[in-house]
Amino acid sequence: MINPLEINCDSLQMTDEQFFQLCQDNRDLSFERNSNGDILIMPPTGGKTSNRNSSINYQLYAWNLKNKLGVTFDSSGGFTLPNKADRSPDASWIPLEKWNNLTPQQRQKFLPLCPDFVIELRSPSDSLKTLQNKMKEYLENGTKLGWLINPKAKQVEIYRQGKEVEILDNPTTLSGEDILPNFVLDLESIWL
């Protein structure tokens, strides 16, 4: 299993602006930064994972386009969490109020907030433990609902504020609950 390359940055302290510029200057690579400032270089996904991620983002975007309750983001969108980690969930959403409270300058860079809703899609190269820790980090920083989708095991881990993680085996759909009213993610194309 290939894990993201982690670069310990004890001797190289990067400001938020420098990290953002590093990402802009290296668009063929995908970076995240943990709360310690260590830079993670994420490997690109294969075709199957990319196709699954496209399906997830399409469904979330279509729901949001119809309901106009917020703003959606794909895996290219970066967020600077309150703990100072820079993360890019595979799919995410924030309510319109949060988006409207951002300045035009903030909207152009990594958003200085944690999404209310996140999805992480496990690819064959992802460590399950690493993704579970990332999901916990999202919750600790303000995410209200998160789904960790594991196609290989046909399982979904549901993360909610103040509740134990719920594990579903081979669900056909997922509900956005009261965070994303009337959103239902069809998992048929994800399990193929």
Secondary structure, 3 states (H helix, E strand, C coil): CCCCEEECCCCCCCCHHHHHHHHHHCCCCEEEECCCCCEEEECCCCHHHHHHHHHHHHHHHHHHHHHCCEEEEECCCCEECCCCCEECCCEEEEEHHHHHCCCHHHHHCCECCCCCEEEEECCCCCCHHHHHHHHHHHHHCCCCEEEEEECCCCEEEEEECCCCCEEEECCCEEECCCCCCCCEEECHHHHC
